[in-house]
Amino acid sequence: FAINLRGRGDPKLVGEDQNFFGNFSIDIPIKCVPSHSNQDLELHEIVTLIRNAKNKILSSIANASSEEIFSIVTQSLNQIREGYNDDEMDLYPTSSLCRFPLNESDFGWAEPIWVSRVNVPFQLFFLMDSKSGIEARVCLNGDDMIKLENDVDIVEFSSVLK
């Protein structure tokens, strides 16, 4: 789950100007293990996992030096890498890039009309702000994509672009 680090921590470390470009974010791994027998997590359980992981990271970087932040980011990336190498784990990278200033990027040609990430060769789900609301970018294998596209709740509350 991505956390934008701009505006967090010591201003001497992150700078007063928030208009710099680059990956000044941290991806935090969140492991979802159902606490009950039906193997499906409830939405409030997932929200709690995300909130707790995010708060833990934010409190650890609040007064951290650049070296400490680098260490925290490295540890997080190593945990994510371990998840990719664990054959016993189903891995579905999921994140929200909402509130990241992606739609405000200006490389000299004014603000972009549309911002997106490219499709990737693995299963992935993330949310992004768009000019008309929130976009969900979903990359799944064929069978899982068919299930998702036919899910009643998904169909009711979304439009699918192909």
Secondary structure by P-SEA (a helix, b strand, c coil): ccccccccccccccccccccccccbbbbbbbbbbccccccccaaaaaaaaaaaaaaaaaaaccccaaaaaaaaaaaaaaaaaaaaccccccccccccccccccccccccccccbbbbccccccccbbbbccccbbbbbbbcaaaaaaaaacaaaaacccccc
